Amino acid sequence: MKTRALPNQPNKSTFSDFILFTDDDGNALDLSTVDEITVRIRDPLSNTTRLEATLTGATIVETGTDGEVQFTFTADQMGGLCPQNYEFGVTVTIDDVTTQTHLCPLPIVEGL
């Protein structure tokens, strides 16, 4: 599981990034067997999911590069986040087995 801290994200602009899924040897995963990928931004104080993107909901898209997806949260969505530290989590579900692949701190700062 990846746990690196993410860079500050302003709450007045779009937050979009790429995630590359690899196996233990660093090889890109074949995403054709994936049932779901979920990206969540959660308030750690209330344990409430504030934003969510999913593969099946078309808010996460495969980029065409093996093992890589892109998620996007719009500026309007980000505007609902107060400046504070959140938790950024990613899960992948294959054959009804869900695995947490990322759990990282995500600092949200006041945008202009």
Secondary structure as a PSIPRED ss2 file (coil, helix, strand):
# PSIPRED VFORMAT (PSIPRED V4.0)

   1 M C   1.000  0.000  0.000
   2 K E   0.000  0.000  1.000
   3 T C   1.000  0.000  0.000
   4 R C   1.000  0.000  0.000
   5 A C   1.000  0.000  0.000
   6 L C   1.000  0.000  0.000
   7 P C   1.000  0.000  0.000
   8 N C   1.000  0.000  0.000
   9 Q E   0.000  0.000  1.000
  10 P E   0.000  0.000  1.000
  11 N C   1.000  0.000  0.000
  12 K C   1.000  0.000  0.000
  13 S C   1.000  0.000  0.000
  14 T C   1.000  0.000  0.000
  15 F E   0.000  0.000  1.000
  16 S E   0.000  0.000  1.000
  17 D E   0.000  0.000  1.000
  18 F E   0.000  0.000  1.000
  19 I E   0.000  0.000  1.000
  20 L E   0.000  0.000  1.000
  21 F C   1.000  0.000  0.000
  22 T E   0.000  0.000  1.000
  23 D C   1.000  0.000  0.000
  24 D C   1.000  0.000  0.000
  25 D C   1.000  0.000  0.000
  26 G C   1.000  0.000  0.000
  27 N C   1.000  0.000  0.000
  28 A E   0.000  0.000  1.000
  29 L C   1.000  0.000  0.000
  30 D C   1.000  0.000  0.000
  31 L H   0.000  1.000  0.000
  32 S H   0.000  1.000  0.000
  33 T H   0.000  1.000  0.000
  34 V C   1.000  0.000  0.000
  35 D C   1.000  0.000  0.000
  36 E E   0.000  0.000  1.000
  37 I E   0.000  0.000  1.000
  38 T E   0.000  0.000  1.000
  39 V E   0.000  0.000  1.000
  40 R E   0.000  0.000  1.000
  41 I E   0.000  0.000  1.000
  42 R E   0.000  0.000  1.000
  43 D E   0.000  0.000  1.000
  44 P C   1.000  0.000  0.000
  45 L C   1.000  0.000  0.000
  46 S C   1.000  0.000  0.000
  47 N C   1.000  0.000  0.000
  48 T E   0.000  0.000  1.000
  49 T E   0.000  0.000  1.000
  50 R E   0.000  0.000  1.000
  51 L E   0.000  0.000  1.000
  52 E E   0.000  0.000  1.000
  53 A E   0.000  0.000  1.000
  54 T E   0.000  0.000  1.000
  55 L C   1.000  0.000  0.000
  56 T C   1.000  0.000  0.000
  57 G C   1.000  0.000  0.000
  58 A C   1.000  0.000  0.000
  59 T C   1.000  0.000  0.000
  60 I E   0.000  0.000  1.000
  61 V E   0.000  0.000  1.000
  62 E E   0.000  0.000  1.000
  63 T C   1.000  0.000  0.000
  64 G C   1.000  0.000  0.000
  65 T C   1.000  0.000  0.000
  66 D C   1.000  0.000  0.000
  67 G C   1.000  0.000  0.000
  68 E E   0.000  0.000  1.000
  69 V E   0.000  0.000  1.000
  70 Q E   0.000  0.000  1.000
  71 F E   0.000  0.000  1.000
  72 T E   0.000  0.000  1.000
  73 F E   0.000  0.000  1.000
  74 T C   1.000  0.000  0.000
  75 A H   0.000  1.000  0.000
  76 D H   0.000  1.000  0.000
  77 Q H   0.000  1.000  0.000
  78 M H   0.000  1.000  0.000
  79 G C   1.000  0.000  0.000
  80 G C   1.000  0.000  0.000
  81 L C   1.000  0.000  0.000
  82 C C   1.000  0.000  0.000
  83 P C   1.000  0.000  0.000
  84 Q E   0.000  0.000  1.000
  85 N E   0.000  0.000  1.000
  86 Y E   0.000  0.000  1.000
  87 E E   0.000  0.000  1.000
  88 F E   0.000  0.000  1.000
  89 G E   0.000  0.000  1.000
  90 V E   0.000  0.000  1.000
  91 T E   0.000  0.000  1.000
  92 V E   0.000  0.000  1.000
  93 T E   0.000  0.000  1.000
  94 I E   0.000  0.000  1.000
  95 D C   1.000  0.000  0.000
  96 D C   1.000  0.000  0.000
  97 V E   0.000  0.000  1.000
  98 T E   0.000  0.000  1.000
  99 T E   0.000  0.000  1.000
 100 Q E   0.000  0.000  1.000
 101 T E   0.000  0.000  1.000
 102 H E   0.000  0.000  1.000
 103 L E   0.000  0.000  1.000
 104 C E   0.000  0.000  1.000
 105 P E   0.000  0.000  1.000
 106 L E   0.000  0.000  1.000
 107 P E   0.000  0.000  1.000
 108 I E   0.000  0.000  1.000
 109 V E   0.000  0.000  1.000
 110 E C   1.000  0.000  0.000
 111 G C   1.000  0.000  0.000
 112 L C   1.000  0.000  0.000
